[in-house]
Amino acid sequence: MLRPGIRRLLLPVSGLCVSALAAGWFLQPARSLAGRLQDAIESRAAVELEDDFRSGLSRWVDEGGMKGWEYDPAGFLRPGRRLALFRDSLHLTDYRLEFLAQVEQKGLQWVFRATGPGNHYGSGIVILKPGPLPVAAILRSVVIDGKEVARARLPLPQTIRPDTMYRVSVHVRGSQFTTFVNGQLVDTWSDTRLPSGGVGFLCENDGRARLRWVRVVDRDDWLGRLCSYVSGWK
């Protein structure tokens, strides 16, 4: 609960937040000022979704009932052969997907802008030549109405060891998609066919990988954080 003095100090700032992001909201059909104010703040508030899988898989959706998805003895999650989607992310448009993963065998795939298993952009790390220093590639794919309409495979400018965890970051902004592995840029491409949708994972073709955590973030600039803070006031 904020002290009255602090609340009085922040109220003008919250008003500036709304005016900066919603010029013209007052032209909407008649609603209460308070309702429009709340909508404007929430529409610009930061989004931060996280899952470390310690509370089960209830936040994930798969038409096959998560068949093949399992935990290893250390508590890491092993994705199955069927795509599972992070339910809380399905309404998003632009965001940053981050996750910590270990690719043990053949590969790991992830999707974004997914509205279901039949419509999504896909990417992934695949092992082309196993060994102590495997040769790996990064995938790109586009699935529309259940059909893969585009696929590409590019050399991965980084060694992917099967005994090492890697932090992957995928930036989804408009039609541009950029992927980093441990902070190194490994891929960037663009497409305009899918305007929105969430994220998900799978391991195809007997791939074997482990996930420690997943995070999806949007609008995490100063204005988004301020609007998120203001929208939490009671």
N, C-alpha and C positions, 0 to 999 in steps of 0.2 A: 504494500500500500504506500503510495507516494505521500510525502508530507505536503501540506497545502502550499507552502512557499515554493517548493520545487515544481509542483503541478502548475502554479500560476506562471512560473518562469518558462515552462515548456509549451504552454497552450498557444502562444503566438507562433512558435516554431512549427507546431503541428498544423496551424492554419496555413502557413507558408508552404508546407509540404503538400497540402491538398491543392492550393492554387497553382503550384508549379506543375503538377502532373495532370490536372483536370480542367484546363481552361475550356469553358463551354459546358460543364456539367449541369449548370443551372438551366440550360435549354432542354433538358430531358423532361419527359412527361411529369406532371405534378406529383411530387412526393414530399415527404417531410424533409426539411433541411438536415436534420440529424441523420436520417436514413441515407441521403445522398452523400453526406460527409463521411459516414462510416463506409459506404461502398467505395468511395474514391480512395480512402486510406487503405482499405483491404486490397484493392486492385493493384496497389503499388508496393504493398508490404513484401518484405523478403520471404522467400520460401526456402526451407531447409528440411529435407527428408533424410532420415538415417535409419539403417537397420544393420545390426551386428549379428542377427539370427539367433540370439540367445533366448528369445521369447517364442521360438517356433516360426512357422512359415505362413501364418494367417494373413500377412500383408502381401502375399504373393498369390497370383492367380494363374492356373493352368487348366486347360480343358481336360487333361488327363489326370487331374488330381495330384499333381506334383510327383507322379510316378518316376522313379529313378533318382530323384533328389534325395540326398542323405547327408548325415553328419559323419565326420571321421572321429576317431577317439579323442583328438585334441580340440574338438568343438568347431572345426572349420566346416563350412558348407560345401558339398560337392554337387554342382549342377548336373542335371540329368540330360538325356537326349532330347527331351521336349522343352520347348520354350516356355518359360514362366515369366510373367510380367509383374513389376512392382506396382501394385494397385494404386497407391497414393499418388503416383507420378503420371497417371494416364491422361489427366486433364491439362498437362503443361504444354508449353510451346517452345520457348527458348530456355536453356538451362545448362548447367555444368554437371556432368556425371563423373563421379570419382569412385574408385574401388581399389581394394588391395587384394591381389590374386597371385596364385602360383600355378603355372602351366606345367603340369607333370608329364603329360603324354598327348601328342597329336594336336591339341589346341583347345581354346576357349573362345566362344562367340558371345557378343553382346549386341543388343538392339536398342534403337532410340527412335523417337517419333512413332512409336508403335500404338496403334489403336486396337490391335488384336493380333493373333498369330499370323493372319494373312495379309497384314499391311504394316510394314516397318522398314526402316533403314537398318542394315546390319554391318557389323565390323567384327574383327577378331584377330587373334594371333594363332597362327598354325605353324607347327613344326614340320619343315620339309625334310630335314635330315637329322635324326636323333644322334646323340653322342654327348661327350663331356661338354662340348661347345656347339650346341645345335645350330643348324641353319634354319631361320624362321622367316615368315612372311606375314604381312598384314592384309586382311581381307576387306573388301567393300562389297555390299550387295544392296539391291532394292527389291522388295517383295510387294507386289500390288495384287489385291484380290486373290491371294493364295499362290501366285506365280512369281517366280524369280525372273525379273525383267532385265536385270543388270548384275554383273559380277566382275570383279577385278581382283587380282592378287599382285602385290607389290613387295619388293625386298624390304625387310625390316632392318633399318640401319642401327641395330643394337642386338647384342647377344642375349638370348633368353635362356637362362639356366633352369633346369627342372627342379633344383633344390633351393630356389630363391623366390622371395615374394617381390612383386612389382606393384607400384602405384600407378594406375592408369587414370588419365583425366581426358574426358571427351567434352569439347565445347560445342554446343549446338546453338547457333545464332542465325536466324533467318534461313537462308539457303546454304550457309557455309558450315562445314563440320571439320573440326580440328582435333587431332589426337596426340597426347603426350604420354610417354612412358618414363617414369622417374624424372619428370621435368624436361625430357628431350622430345622435341617435335619429331613425330614419326609419320604423320599423314595429314593431309588436308584435301578436301574435295567439296563439291557442291551439287545440289539437286533441289528442284522446286516442287516435286510431286506430292510430298506429304507435309502439310502445314503444322501439324501438332501431334502429340502422343507421348507415351511414357517410355520407360526403359525395361530391359529384361536380359536374361542370360540363358545359355544352353551349352552343352558339349556334344557336338555331332561326331559321327564316325568313330565311336569308341574313344573320343577324347576324354582326358582326365585332368581336372583342375580343382583348385580349392579357392574359396572366397572367404575373406575374413570380415569385411564390412563393405557397405555400399552407401553412398551419399549423393543426393541430388540437390543442387542449389540453384536458385534463380533470384535475380534482383537483390543481390547481397552487397549493394553499394551503400553509401551513407544514407541516401534517401529511403531506400528499401528497409534498412535497419531501423531508421527513425519511424517510418510508418508502421512497421511491425511492433515497435515498442508502444506507439500511441494506440494501436488497435487493441493492445492487451490491457489497457486501462479499464478498470471496473468502476 
